[in-house]
Amino acid sequence: MMVALGAANAQERPFFSAYKSNTICSDPNGHIYLASDEAVEKFDGEGRKMNAYSNPSLGNITCVDSRIPSKILVFRKESGLITLLSSELTEISPALRLFDKGWMNIGLAAMGGSDRIVLYDEVKRSIIITDLSLTTISATDITFPEGFRATDLQVIPNNYIALTDTAMGVCLLDHFGTFEKYIPLQHLTSARFYKNCFFYLQKGNLYKYSLPTETTPLAIEEIVLGTVLDMRDFIVLGTGLYYIGSDGEAGKLEVSY
């Protein structure tokens, strides 16, 4: 897979995966995780494979959250299952069964901390926070902008929750799931948070967007890369842009942000 760049200081390196990947994420230790329908693979920052996990009997993998390296969450929407993996990508305990709790419409899931799970009910349009046994801690209905349909859930620094609709933008919620801010951005390919910024792909460009602080407003800072083609998903980690192309192949670009 080729990626066309408008930045002369970008250098491409491939990842060698046994699968065609759908999503990509990282952990605080600098490891990269690629997820396909059937497997999760763990790599070091240079693309060398470290571990792999697969359990096809549980159904297709929808998404993976590796923010807590000792409790990597694997969510399977169609079968209503959540599996927690160790840092070696072994199952810690039997799968958590959402359907047994009456949660038939959970579309997104992520870790809310070392002892919490965040769920998004896409019919009720609510955030459900549970402990690791799926006991409910809180449930909050969200009033979204008209037409907003969440396609991605991330828990970002300070345990804030970000819901992204790639057609409309990003909604920021507090750690209880209470709506705080809407960032209108149209036609996103993907949006990923890193430190106090988030990066997003839009119409072939990669943008860096600063989150607000007590003294600075929320604002676009710069285009990091121009004419970035064929990317399905990506993450930013240090000076690396790790990505999955529309063909399912993964790679790394060394970029100065």
C-alpha positions in Angstrom: 0.0 0.0 0.0 1.2 3.5 -0.9 0.5 6.7 1.0 1.0 10.0 -0.8 2.3 12.7 1.5 2.7 16.5 1.4 5.4 16.4 4.0 9.0 15.7 3.0 10.0 14.5 6.4 7.7 11.5 6.5 9.2 8.1 6.1 7.0 5.0 5.6 7.6 1.6 7.3 5.4 -1.4 6.9 3.9 -3.7 9.5 3.8 -7.4 8.7 0.4 -8.8 9.9 -1.1 -12.1 9.2 -4.6 -10.5 8.9 -6.3 -7.6 7.1 -6.9 -5.2 10.0 -9.9 -3.0 10.7 -8.8 -0.9 13.6 -5.6 0.2 15.4 -4.8 1.4 18.9 -1.9 1.7 21.3 -1.1 1.5 25.0 0.9 3.9 27.3 4.0 1.7 26.9 4.2 2.4 23.2 2.9 -0.9 21.9 0.6 -1.0 18.9 -2.5 -3.3 18.5 -4.1 -4.3 15.2 -7.6 -5.8 15.2 -9.3 -7.8 12.5 -12.6 -9.6 12.6 -11.0 -12.6 14.0 -7.8 -11.6 15.8 -5.8 -9.0 17.8 -2.1 -8.6 17.3 0.4 -6.7 19.4 3.5 -5.1 18.0 6.4 -3.0 19.2 6.8 0.6 17.9 8.9 -0.7 15.0 6.3 -3.1 13.7 7.7 -6.3 15.2 5.0 -8.8 16.3 5.0 -9.6 20.0 1.8 -11.5 20.7 -1.5 -12.5 19.1 -5.0 -13.5 20.2 -7.9 -15.2 18.5 -11.1 -16.9 19.6 -13.4 -17.3 16.6 -16.0 -19.2 18.7 -17.0 -15.8 20.3 -17.8 -14.1 17.1 -16.3 -11.2 15.1 -14.3 -8.5 16.8 -15.8 -5.0 16.6 -13.2 -2.9 18.4 -10.3 -3.1 20.9 -9.3 -0.7 23.7 -5.7 -1.0 24.9 -5.6 2.0 27.1 -5.1 -0.2 30.2 -2.3 -2.6 29.2 -3.2 -5.2 31.8 -6.9 -5.2 30.9 -7.2 -5.0 27.1 -10.9 -4.8 26.1 -12.1 -6.7 23.1 -15.7 -6.0 22.2 -17.9 -8.1 19.9 -21.1 -6.3 19.0 -23.0 -9.0 17.2 -22.6 -11.6 20.0 -22.8 -9.0 22.8 -19.5 -10.1 24.4 -16.6 -8.3 26.1 -13.4 -10.1 26.7 -10.6 -8.7 28.9 -7.0 -9.7 27.9 -3.7 -9.6 29.8 -0.7 -7.8 28.4 0.3 -11.1 26.8 -3.1 -11.2 25.0 -4.5 -14.1 27.0 -8.0 -14.1 28.3 -8.2 -13.0 32.0 -11.6 -14.4 32.7 -14.7 -15.8 30.8 -16.4 -13.3 28.4 -18.8 -10.7 29.9 -22.3 -11.2 28.4 -24.1 -8.0 27.7 -27.3 -9.7 26.5 -27.6 -11.5 29.8 -27.9 -8.0 31.4 -30.7 -7.0 28.9 -28.3 -4.7 26.9 -29.2 -5.7 23.4 -28.2 -2.5 21.6 -24.6 -1.8 22.8 -22.8 -0.4 19.8 -19.5 0.8 21.3 -17.4 -0.2 24.4 -14.2 1.0 26.0 -12.3 0.9 29.3 -13.2 3.8 31.6 -10.3 3.0 34.0 -8.7 0.0 35.5 -12.0 -1.0 37.2 -14.6 0.4 34.9 -16.2 -0.2 31.5 -18.0 2.4 29.4 -20.8 1.3 27.1 -22.8 3.2 24.5 -26.4 2.2 23.9 -27.0 3.3 20.3 -30.8 3.0 20.5 -31.4 4.8 23.9 -28.4 7.1 23.1 -27.0 6.7 26.6 -23.7 6.1 28.3 -23.6 3.2 30.7 -20.7 2.9 33.1 -20.2 -0.5 34.9 -17.6 -2.3 37.0 -15.7 -5.3 35.6 -18.6 -7.6 36.5 -21.1 -5.4 34.5 -22.8 -4.0 37.6 -24.1 -0.6 36.6 -22.5 2.4 38.3 -24.3 5.0 36.3 -26.4 5.4 33.2 -26.8 8.8 31.5 -29.0 9.7 28.5 -27.3 12.2 26.1 -28.9 15.0 24.1 -26.9 15.0 20.9 -27.0 17.5 18.1 -29.7 16.6 15.6 -28.7 13.8 13.4 -25.6 12.8 15.4 -24.8 9.0 15.2 -21.8 7.9 17.2 -19.4 5.6 15.3 -16.5 5.6 17.7 -16.0 5.8 21.5 -12.7 6.8 23.2 -11.9 7.6 26.8 -9.3 10.4 26.7 -7.0 12.0 29.3 -8.7 12.8 32.7 -11.2 10.1 31.9 -13.3 12.3 29.6 -15.4 10.4 27.1 -15.4 11.3 23.4 -18.0 10.1 20.9 -17.3 10.6 17.2 -19.7 10.7 14.3 -17.5 10.7 11.2 -20.2 12.6 9.3 -20.7 15.4 11.9 -17.9 15.7 14.5 -17.0 14.9 18.1 -19.1 15.1 21.3 -17.1 15.5 24.6 -18.7 14.1 27.8 -17.4 14.2 31.4 -16.5 10.9 33.1 -20.1 10.3 34.1 -21.3 10.6 30.6 -22.8 14.1 30.9 -22.6 16.2 27.7 -20.1 19.0 27.8 -19.1 20.2 24.3 -19.7 19.5 20.6 -17.0 20.0 18.0 -18.6 20.2 14.5 -16.4 18.5 11.9 -17.8 17.1 8.7 -16.7 14.1 6.6 -14.1 12.7 8.9 -12.3 9.5 8.1 -11.1 9.0 11.7 -10.3 11.1 14.8 -7.8 10.1 17.5 -6.8 11.7 20.7 -3.2 12.1 21.9 -2.2 14.1 24.9 -4.1 17.5 24.9 -4.8 17.3 21.2 -6.8 15.2 18.8 -5.8 14.5 15.2 -8.3 13.8 12.4 -8.3 12.9 8.8 -10.5 15.0 6.6 -10.6 15.2 2.8 -7.1 13.8 2.5 -5.4 15.9 5.1 -4.3 15.1 8.6 -5.1 18.0 11.1 -4.0 18.7 14.6 -6.7 20.2 16.8 -5.9 21.6 20.3 -8.4 20.9 23.1 -9.3 23.9 25.2 -7.6 24.8 28.5 -8.3 27.4 31.1 -6.3 30.0 29.1 -6.6 28.8 25.5 -9.6 28.2 23.3 -10.3 25.1 21.2 -8.7 25.6 17.8 -7.2 24.0 14.8 -3.4 24.5 14.9 -2.1 23.1 11.6 -2.3 20.6 8.9 0.2 18.0 9.9 0.2 16.1 6.6 -1.4 17.0 3.2 -2.8 14.5 0.7 -2.7 11.5 3.0 -4.5 8.9 0.9 -6.1 5.5 1.5 -6.2 5.5 5.4 -9.0 3.7 7.1 -7.8 4.4 10.7 -4.8 5.7 12.5 -3.2 6.7 15.8 -0.5 9.2 16.8 2.2 8.1 19.2 5.3 10.2 19.7 6.7 11.0 16.3 4.9 8.1 14.7 1.7 8.0 12.7 0.5 4.4 12.7 -2.3 3.6 10.2 -4.4 1.1 8.4 -5.2 1.5 4.8 -8.5 0.8 3.1 -6.9 -2.5 1.9 -6.4 -3.6 5.6 -2.6 -3.3 5.5 -0.9 -1.4 8.4 2.2 0.8 8.4 4.1 3.6 10.2 5.1 7.0 9.2 7.8 8.9 11.0 6.5 12.5 11.1 7.5 15.7 13.0 4.4 17.2 14.5 
